[in-house]
Amino acid sequence: MKVRCRGSKFNFAVVRKLLPNGSSIDVDVVEHPGAVLILPFLTRDQLIFLHQYRPVLGRFLLELPAGTLNARERPLVCAHRELIEETDYTAGRLTRLGKIYPVPGYSTEIIHIFKAQRLIKKRGVKDPDEIIEIKILNKLEVQDLVRTGRIMDAKTLAALGLCGWLSLP
């Protein structure tokens, strides 16, 4: 069985899967092209965050810049594009830190995580659906925002962990 619904960015399918134990089940799958997340370091102790409106939730979230891969776009190219679009900076150096499956229970999405350094101010053009305010935060501020539950975005928390910025009790 394969039922499919096409969206503007993602597709949804119900797919019959054979499990390792021999059972077959129908699985709801969000087919996602993949994404990138960027840790933009202004200095060794300052990161650029976005205070971004998320229409699905009806609220603003504090998160790191990220974006969806275009068709056949390489993650490094996407990281450069998204960094300029969302922060008005370009990176002199982008380093791949790793990748994560943010919601493997129902999505094929893989997020590629990059560290951006040697930032240079450049004028970017935001997507029309992006309502973003830039926030410059230091490591202690970020740790306090995580500890008090004001940073709740999973991809941001994973990236902060990869770069060593999370210090939880």
C-alpha positions as CSV (number, residue, x, y, z in Angstrom):
1,M,0.0,0.0,0.0
2,K,1.3,3.5,-0.8
3,V,-1.0,6.4,-0.3
4,R,0.6,9.8,-1.2
5,C,-0.2,13.4,-0.6
6,R,2.1,16.1,-2.1
7,G,2.8,19.4,-0.3
8,S,4.7,22.5,-1.4
9,K,7.9,21.4,0.5
10,F,7.2,17.9,1.8
11,N,5.2,14.8,0.8
12,F,3.2,12.5,3.0
13,A,2.9,8.8,2.4
14,V,1.5,5.7,4.1
15,V,3.9,2.9,3.3
16,R,3.8,-0.9,4.0
17,K,7.0,-1.9,5.8
18,L,8.4,-5.3,6.7
19,L,9.9,-5.3,10.2
20,P,13.0,-7.3,11.2
21,N,10.7,-9.6,13.2
22,G,8.8,-10.5,10.1
23,S,5.7,-8.4,10.8
24,S,4.3,-6.0,8.2
25,I,2.9,-2.6,9.2
26,D,1.6,0.6,7.6
27,V,3.9,3.5,8.4
28,D,3.0,7.2,8.1
29,V,6.0,9.0,6.5
30,V,6.8,12.6,5.9
31,E,9.1,12.5,3.0
32,H,11.6,15.4,3.6
33,P,14.4,16.5,1.2
34,G,16.7,17.2,4.2
35,A,17.9,20.4,5.8
36,V,20.9,22.3,7.3
37,L,21.4,24.1,10.6
38,I,24.2,26.6,11.1
39,L,26.0,27.7,14.3
40,P,27.1,31.2,13.3
41,F,29.9,32.3,15.6
42,L,30.5,36.1,15.6
43,T,33.3,35.5,18.1
44,R,34.4,32.5,20.1
45,D,31.8,33.3,22.7
46,Q,29.0,34.8,20.7
47,L,26.4,33.0,18.5
48,I,23.8,34.5,16.2
49,F,20.3,33.3,17.1
50,L,17.0,33.9,15.4
51,H,13.8,34.9,17.2
52,Q,11.6,33.4,14.5
53,Y,7.8,33.2,14.2
54,R,6.6,29.7,13.6
55,P,3.1,29.8,12.1
56,V,2.5,26.1,12.8
57,L,2.9,26.8,16.5
58,G,1.5,30.3,16.4
59,R,4.5,31.7,18.4
60,F,8.1,32.8,18.2
61,L,10.9,30.4,18.9
62,L,14.6,31.2,19.7
63,E,16.6,29.0,17.4
64,L,19.7,28.8,15.2
65,P,19.5,29.5,11.5
66,A,18.4,26.5,9.4
67,G,16.7,25.7,6.1
68,T,15.4,23.1,3.8
69,L,17.6,21.8,0.9
70,N,16.4,22.6,-2.6
71,A,16.2,19.8,-5.2
72,R,19.7,18.3,-5.7
73,E,21.3,21.0,-3.6
74,R,24.4,20.1,-1.6
75,P,24.2,20.7,2.2
76,L,27.2,23.0,2.1
77,V,25.7,25.2,-0.6
78,C,22.4,25.3,1.3
79,A,24.2,26.3,4.5
80,H,25.9,29.3,2.7
81,R,22.5,30.3,1.2
82,E,20.5,30.0,4.5
83,L,23.2,31.8,6.5
84,I,23.0,34.9,4.3
85,E,19.2,34.8,3.9
86,E,18.5,34.6,7.6
87,T,21.4,36.4,9.3
88,D,22.8,38.9,6.7
89,Y,26.2,37.3,7.2
90,T,28.3,35.1,5.0
91,A,31.0,32.7,6.4
92,G,34.7,32.7,5.6
93,R,34.7,29.1,6.9
94,L,32.0,26.5,7.2
95,T,32.8,23.2,9.1
96,R,30.6,20.2,9.1
97,L,29.9,19.1,12.7
98,G,27.6,16.1,12.0
99,K,24.0,15.2,11.1
100,I,20.9,14.2,13.0
101,Y,17.5,12.6,12.4
102,P,15.3,15.1,14.2
103,V,12.0,13.0,14.1
104,P,12.8,9.4,12.9
105,G,9.4,8.1,14.1
106,Y,7.7,9.7,11.1
107,S,10.1,11.7,8.9
108,T,13.0,10.9,6.5
109,E,14.6,14.3,7.3
110,I,18.3,14.5,7.9
111,I,19.7,17.8,9.2
112,H,23.3,18.6,8.4
113,I,24.9,20.7,11.1
114,F,27.6,23.3,10.2
115,K,29.8,25.7,12.3
116,A,30.2,29.1,10.6
117,Q,33.2,31.2,11.5
118,R,34.9,34.4,10.1
119,L,31.5,36.0,9.5
120,I,31.3,38.9,7.1
121,K,28.3,41.3,7.0
122,K,26.3,40.9,3.7
123,R,22.8,41.9,2.8
124,G,20.5,38.9,2.5
125,V,17.0,38.5,1.2
126,K,14.6,36.8,3.6
127,D,11.8,34.5,2.3
128,P,8.4,36.3,2.5
129,D,7.1,33.9,5.2
130,E,10.1,34.5,7.5
131,I,9.5,36.8,10.4
132,I,12.9,37.0,12.1
133,E,14.7,39.1,14.6
134,I,18.5,38.6,15.1
135,K,19.7,38.0,18.7
136,I,23.4,37.8,19.6
137,L,23.9,35.6,22.6
138,N,26.9,34.5,24.6
139,K,27.5,31.0,26.0
140,L,26.2,31.8,29.5
141,E,23.0,33.4,28.2
142,V,22.4,30.4,25.9
143,Q,22.9,27.9,28.8
144,D,20.5,29.9,31.0
145,L,17.9,30.0,28.2
146,V,18.2,26.2,27.7
147,R,18.0,25.6,31.5
148,T,14.9,27.7,31.9
149,G,13.1,26.2,28.9
150,R,13.2,29.3,26.6
151,I,15.2,27.4,24.0
152,M,13.1,24.4,23.1
153,D,13.9,23.8,19.4
154,A,15.3,20.2,19.1
155,K,17.6,20.9,16.2
156,T,19.1,23.9,18.0
157,L,19.6,21.8,21.2
158,A,21.3,19.0,19.3
159,A,23.6,21.5,17.5
160,L,24.5,23.2,20.8
161,G,25.4,19.8,22.2
162,L,27.6,19.0,19.2
163,C,29.6,22.2,19.6
164,G,30.0,21.8,23.4
165,W,27.7,24.7,24.5
166,L,25.3,22.7,26.6
167,S,26.1,22.4,30.3
168,L,23.1,20.8,31.9
169,P,22.9,19.8,35.6
